Amino acid sequence: MTKKVYSSKFKLQITNLLHLQKFSLSSFHFSRFTFHVLLFTFFFSCSDVPEDETVQADKQYPDQESWSSDIILTKDGKKIAIIGAGHLVKYNDQALIFMDEKVDVDFFDTQENYISHLKSEKAKINEKTNDLVAFGNVVVVSDSGVTLYTEELKWDHKREKIISEVFIKLVTELDTLTGVGFESDSNLENWVIHNPSGVTGR
């Protein structure tokens, strides 16, 4: 009887020990799972912070900013264009002036006589070349009554030429011409449409 009693206690102790080990292993697995979840959450949360900081760091701010400003472009000491803008910003490292509000440009001939006017939604000036690119509902009206409509054009400062590589509409006193690719002097007197697509008489 004594052996059986001791034997039962021994079995009970072994059984309790096994339950304890199972419980410890379960707790260990649960702890590992909790640790991984917390670790994942930590890295996931931290990964968002550098991204926002990187965006802020990469965002470039202008060196100068002004409202209701005029820029005078000259050639051989004479003004050939006066550019007005409701708002503009300047980036020194890019040698770029960007205008994004109420762009108006007056062009002048070699005698500084007014010859034409340009309007657009936006424009930019390359300060190295003084070339101007206008885009967004661009309209050029010459003092002779010729009107050019397009979405984008370039004014070449050195050549004093208006150039567009996109669709244009040119309205003269006689007719309306359309096409793709256009080049003209600043007063819209000597022009060419490279790929004409239509003519409509007035």
C-alpha positions in Angstrom: 0.0 0.0 0.0 2.8 2.3 0.8 4.4 1.8 -2.6 1.1 2.5 -4.3 0.6 5.7 -2.3 4.1 6.9 -3.1 3.6 5.8 -6.6 0.4 7.9 -6.9 2.0 11.0 -5.4 4.9 10.6 -7.8 2.5 10.3 -10.8 0.6 13.3 -9.5 3.8 15.3 -9.2 4.9 14.3 -12.7 1.4 15.2 -14.1 1.6 18.6 -12.4 5.0 19.2 -13.7 3.9 18.4 -17.3 1.0 20.8 -17.0 3.4 23.5 -15.7 5.8 22.9 -18.6 2.9 23.1 -21.1 1.8 26.3 -19.5 5.3 27.7 -19.6 5.7 26.8 -23.2 2.3 28.3 -24.1 3.3 31.5 -22.2 6.6 31.5 -24.1 4.9 31.2 -27.5 2.4 33.9 -26.5 5.2 36.1 -25.4 7.1 35.6 -28.6 4.0 36.4 -30.6 3.4 39.5 -28.5 7.0 40.6 -29.0 6.8 40.2 -32.8 3.6 42.1 -32.9 5.0 44.9 -30.9 8.3 44.9 -32.9 6.3 45.0 -36.2 4.2 47.9 -34.9 7.3 49.7 -33.7 9.0 49.5 -37.1 5.8 50.2 -39.0 5.2 53.3 -37.0 8.8 54.5 -37.2 8.9 53.9 -41.0 6.3 56.7 -41.4 8.4 59.3 -39.7 11.4 59.4 -42.0 9.1 59.4 -45.0 7.5 62.7 -43.9 10.8 64.1 -42.9 12.3 63.2 -46.3 9.4 64.9 -48.1 9.9 68.0 -46.1 13.7 67.9 -46.7 13.3 67.4 -50.5 10.8 70.2 -50.9 12.5 73.1 -52.4 11.6 76.7 -51.4 12.2 79.7 -53.7 14.9 82.1 -53.0 12.7 85.1 -53.8 8.9 85.6 -54.1 7.0 88.7 -55.1 3.5 89.9 -56.2 2.5 92.3 -58.9 6.0 92.5 -60.3 7.5 93.6 -63.7 10.6 92.2 -65.4 12.3 94.2 -68.1 14.3 92.3 -70.7 16.8 94.2 -72.8 19.0 93.6 -75.8 21.9 95.8 -76.7 20.8 98.2 -74.0 17.2 98.6 -75.4 14.1 97.1 -73.9 12.4 94.4 -76.0 10.0 92.9 -73.5 8.2 93.9 -70.2 6.8 90.9 -68.4 4.3 91.4 -65.6 3.0 88.8 -63.3 0.5 88.7 -60.4 2.8 86.3 -58.5 6.3 85.0 -59.2 9.0 82.9 -57.5 12.7 82.8 -58.3 15.1 79.8 -57.9 18.7 80.9 -58.0 20.3 77.5 -58.4 18.1 76.7 -61.4 18.4 80.3 -62.8 14.6 80.1 -63.2 11.8 82.6 -62.6 8.3 81.0 -62.5 5.1 83.0 -62.8 1.8 81.4 -62.0 -0.7 84.3 -62.0 -1.8 86.9 -64.5 1.1 86.8 -67.0 1.2 89.8 -69.3 4.0 90.5 -71.8 4.5 93.6 -74.0 7.0 93.2 -76.9 8.9 96.1 -78.5 10.9 96.5 -81.7 14.5 97.7 -82.0 13.3 101.3 -81.6 11.5 100.4 -78.4 8.1 100.8 -80.1 5.3 98.6 -78.8 4.4 95.8 -81.3 2.4 93.0 -79.6 1.0 91.7 -76.3 1.0 88.2 -74.8 -1.3 86.8 -72.1 -1.1 83.4 -70.5 -1.9 81.6 -67.3 1.7 80.7 -66.4 5.2 81.3 -67.7 8.8 80.8 -66.9 12.0 82.7 -67.7 15.4 81.1 -68.1 17.7 83.7 -66.6 20.8 82.3 -68.5 19.2 82.9 -71.9 16.3 85.2 -71.1 14.1 82.9 -73.1 10.4 82.8 -72.0 8.0 79.9 -72.1 4.3 80.7 -71.8 1.6 78.0 -71.3 -2.0 77.8 -70.5 -4.5 79.7 -72.7 -1.8 81.7 -74.5 -3.0 84.6 -76.6 -0.7 86.9 -78.6 -2.2 90.0 -80.2 -0.2 92.2 -82.5 -0.8 95.9 -83.1 -1.6 95.0 -86.7 -4.6 93.0 -85.7 -3.2 89.4 -86.0 -4.1 87.1 -83.1 -2.4 83.8 -82.1 -4.0 81.2 -79.9 -2.2 78.2 -78.5 -1.5 76.3 -75.3 2.2 76.7 -75.2 4.9 78.8 -76.9 8.5 79.9 -76.5 9.8 83.3 -77.1 13.5 83.2 -78.2 15.2 86.2 -76.7 18.3 86.0 -79.0 16.3 85.6 -82.2 13.3 87.6 -81.0 11.1 84.8 -82.4 7.8 83.3 -81.2 7.9 79.5 -81.5 5.2 76.9 -80.8 5.4 73.1 -81.4 1.8 72.4 -80.5 -1.6 73.2 -82.1 -2.1 76.8 -83.0 -4.9 79.0 -84.4 -3.9 82.2 -86.2 -6.6 84.8 -86.9 -5.8 87.5 -89.5 -8.0 90.2 -91.1 -8.7 87.8 -94.0 -9.0 84.3 -92.6 -8.4 81.8 -89.7 -5.6 79.3 -90.1 -4.9 76.2 -87.9 -2.0 73.8 -87.7 0.8 72.3 -85.6 4.2 74.0 -85.4 4.5 77.8 -85.7 7.3 80.4 -85.9 7.1 84.1 -86.2 8.7 87.4 -85.3 7.4 89.2 -82.2 4.9 91.4 -84.1 3.3 88.4 -86.0 4.1 89.8 -89.4 6.4 87.2 -90.8 5.2 83.8 -89.8 5.0 80.2 -90.9 2.8 77.2 -89.9 4.9 74.1 -90.3 2.0 71.6 -90.5 -1.2 73.5 -91.5 -4.5 71.7 -91.1 -7.1 74.2 -92.2 -8.0 77.6 -93.5 -11.3 79.4 -92.9 -12.2 82.6 -94.8 -13.7 85.5 -92.9 
